[in-house]
Amino acid sequence: MNHKSATSGGRQVTWKVKQFAAGGNHTILLSDDGKVRVTGNNEDGRCGVEGVHQLKQFEELQLTRGLTALHVAANWSATTIVLKDDAVWTCGTGLSGELGLGPEVKTSAHLQRIANFPPQGTQVSHLTSGMSHTVAILANGEAYGWGRGRKGQLGEPAQEVWTPRKISGLDFRAVKAVCGTDFTLIVGEPSTGRMTLLGGHSNDRFGLSSNRPLSIEGWKDIAASWCSIAVLRASGELVAWGRNDHGQLPPDGLLEIEAIAAGSEHCLALTKTGGVLAWGWGEHGNCGSPTNERGDVKARWNELEFTGRAKIVFAGCATSFIEVEETGMDGG
């Protein structure tokens, strides 16, 4: 999907999606020109736009000092943005520390900067959020987290974390993380296959801990839903474990996959031919049709219908987004 916007001189320029983040009822889009566009519920300012309760289409967010953004992430009701000067800003509601602004700040109708983060001389290289916690990976391989941590998803001690706290105990250089409802998977370089799972141990209801592979060497892409994890290897193998009562884990016989995305309880796969496959909980149309009597696409997949060739897939809470070459965005 190529989006066009006019410059001050009236000249049309093209931008493409770089990152997509979906909360409970709001969506954040980061384009390759560093601009942030927001839409959805904004009653508490989670979209960073003051004076508007509901955004019905993407609107450009005015960032401080005209800076561009490097990373975006979304909790259920909060937004986090890393700007080009390495400052981290948040807005919305965070009753368990999701804003990272300290226990005295549980809601903010406008973007506020997290003080003293990242540490001086460091940069955020990767940012991700779950429903109620956020993890930032620094370029030096360290990981920091804030938000709900009572299940150990932010390391020890297992408690709410109101300002960014370094995740201790990592014995490898972190490069990426994915967050579920109450767990975090942190991984190292694909060549090492190193990983650590935080949370999900005390009550391993869905086998996130007991069924995890010993190594994910050669990983190419990683995604997490609320209660499951999927890893796409460079070889094309898709390895997944966790909750599967709605068919969240991939079915057998999938076509060749280029990339994956996970929503709350469903998964999308971009095929090498530009198609998009969907499976899991699809009650709201996010997995296309048909579904079974429970609204699931279980032990099989649907191929989503759209015009053009898909280039990137994104997923949120019962929503699916597809970047389609030379057309627009189709959401399910």
N, C-alpha and C positions, 0 to 999 in steps of 0.2 A: 504494500500500500504506500503510495507516494502522496503526501499531503502538501498542499501548496499554501503559502501565506505571503502576503504582500509586504515588502519593505517600505520604509518611509518614502522612498522615491517611486513607489508604485511598481517596482520590478518584482516579478513572481519568483520565489525561491522554493526549493523542494527540501523537505525534511523527512526523515524516516524514524521509526520507533527504535530506541536503544534499550529501554527498560520499561516494564509494566509492573505496577504493584496494585493489588486489589485488597481492600479491607472488607468489613462486613457489608457496608452499603456505600462505599466510595472507591474511586479508582484514580490512580496517579500514573501519568505517562511522562516519561523522559525521552525526548527526541535527541537525535544525533547532533543537533546544534546546541545542546545543553539547556534547552528551555524545558520548563515543567508545565504540563497541562493537567487540569483536575476536573472531576465531575462527580456528582452524586450528593449524598446527604452531607450537609454542612452546618447542621444546627448548632454544633459545638465548636465550629471552626476547624474541623479535621481536614478540610480542603485548603485551609490557609487563606480563605477569602472572607473578609469581614463584611457583615451586613447582609449576607445572602444565606438563606436557610437551605436552599436546594438548587443545585446546578444540574441542568438537564442536557447539557452538552459540554464538551471539553472547552475550558477557558484557560488561557495562559496565566500562570501565577507570576506576580511581580516579585522578584527576588531582591534581597537586600543589595544595595549598591550596584545593581545591574549585573551581578555576577551570574555565571552559568552554573548548572548543577552537574555533578559527577555520578551520584547514586540516589535512588529513591527506594523507600520501603513503606509498607503499610501494615499496622496492626488492625484489630477489629474496628477501633474508633480513633486511631491516631495515625499520623504521618511523620516520617523522618526523611530529611533531605540532606545530603552532603554537597556543599558548594565547592567551587573550584579553589577557594582559599583554604580548603580542608576543614572549615567550620561545619558543625553538625547542628541542624535546626529541627525542631519538632513542634507539632500543634495537634489539637484535638483533645481527647479525653484519655487519661491513663490512671485508673484507680489502683493499679498494682505497680506503678513505676514506669509505665510504657513511655512516658514523655522524657524520662531521664533527667528531669529538672529538679529532683529532690522531692521529699515527701510532702512538702508544703504546696507543691504545684501539681494538682490532679487534673486540671483542665486549662486549656489556653485557646482562645479564639483567634490567635495569630501566631505566626512562627516565632519561636524563641530559641536562642542559641544555648546549647548545652555547654556549660562552663568547663574550661580546662580539658576539653576533649576534642580531638585525640591529643595524647601527650605531645608536648613540643618536639618538633623534629620528626614526627611520624605522619603518615597519611593513611586514610581509609581506602583500601583496595577493593573491598567487597562488603555489601550491606544486605541483610535479609531480616525478615520479621515473621513471626508466627502470630497466632491470635492475640497473645498478650505479652510477648517478649521479643527483643531485638538483639541481633548479634552483628558486630562489626569486626571484620578481619583487617588487620593493618598490614601495610606493605612489608613490615619486618617479620611477619608470620605469627604475631600475637593475636589473640582473640579477646574481645571485650563484649559484655552483655549487660542488658538492663531490662527491667520489667518483672513479670511474674516468674518466680524461681523456686516455688515451694516443692516442686517435683524433682528438683536437681537439674533442670534444663539449662541453668546458668552456672553449673558447678556448685562447689561447696563454699560456705554453708548454704544449704537449701532454704532460701528465704526470698522475699521480695527484694529487688535490687532497684533503688531509686535513682542512682546515678551510675554511669558506666563503670563496671568493675572488671578487672582483668580475670579471665578464666584461667585458673592455675592448673598445673598438672599435665599440660600438653608436652609430649616428648617428640614432637615433629613440628615442622613449619606449616602452619595452616594457610590454605589458599582459598577455601570456600566453605560455606556452611548452608544448611537448610534447616528450617524450623517447622515443627508440627505443633499440635496443641500444647503438649507438655514435654517435648523433647527437642534436642538439637543434635544434628549430625555435623561434625566438623571434619574436614578431609584435608589431606596433604596433596602434594603433586601427584598427577596420575601415574607417573613412573614408579612411585613408592607404594601406592595403594593404601597408605596409612589413613586411619580414621579413628574417631572416638565418638561414642554415643553418650550424651548427657541426658539424664532423665529416662523415664520409661523402664526403670529397673525394679523398683519396689513392688509395683503391680504390673507385671509383664503380661497384661491381658491379651494383647494382640501379637505377642512374640517379637516385638521390635528388638528386644535385647537378645533373646535366646535364638532367634532365627537369622540374625544378621550374619553376613559372610565374614570370613576371617580377613579378607582383603578385597579391595575394589580397584586393584591395579588396572591401569588402562582406562579409567573412567573418562567419559567424554562429556556427559551431562548428568545432573542429579536433580531430583525434584522430590518434594515431600508434601503429602496431604495432611489432614489433621492427625491421622493415625497410621500412616504407611510411608514407605520410602521406595523410590525407584531410581535405579542407577543404569544409565546407558553406557556401555563400554564402546571404545573405538572400533572394536570388532563387529559391532552391531548387536551384540547380546544385550538383552534387557533383563536385569536382575531386580526383583522387588520382594519386599517382605512387609508384614504388618497386617492391618485390618483388611478383611476381604468379604464381609457379609453383604456388601452391595456390589461385589465384583470389582473392587478397587485395584486388585492386582492384575497384571496383564494376562490376557488369554494366550493360549498356544497359537502358533502359526502366524504371527504378525508379519506384515510386509517389512521390507528393509526400512529402518528408522534413522532419521537424521538428527532429531531433537525431541525432547519431551517437556511437558508441563503438567503440574498437578494443581488441582483446585482443592476445595474443602474435602470432597470425597469422590473425586473423579480424576481421570488422567487423559491427556491428549498426547498424540504422537504425530510428528511431522514426518512423512515418508520421503524417501529420496526422490520420488517423482512429483512432489509438491502436493500430495494429498494429506488429509488430516483424519486420523483415526481417534475414536473416543470410546471409553468404557468406564463403568462404575455407576455411581449414583447420578441418575439423569432425570430426576422427577421434574425439574424446571426447564427441560429442553436443552440443557447444556451439553448433553451427549447425543443430540439429534434423535432420530426415530428409526426403528421402533424401540420401545422399552417393555419390560415385563409388567406384571400387575402391580409391582412395588415401585415402578418407575426406574428400574435398574437396567443397565446393559451389563449382564453378568456372564462370564465364561465365553464371551465373544466380543466383537467390537462393531461399532457403526462407522461408516465412512461419511464424514460430514459433507454436505452439499454447498457449494459456493462457486462463483464464477472466477476463473483465473487460477494462478498457481500460488500456493501458500509458501511463504518464506520463513515465517516465525509464528509460533503459537504461544499463547499465554492463557492462564486460567486463574479464576478467583473463586469466591464462594458461590457455587452453583452457576458459574458463568464461564464462558469460553470465548476467547478472542483470537482472531487469526489475521496476521498481516499478509495481504494478498497482493501480489505483484500487479501493478497497473490498474488496481481497482480500489476498493475501500475496505473498511473493517467490518467483518461479520461477527456479531456476538450471539451466543446461544444461551 
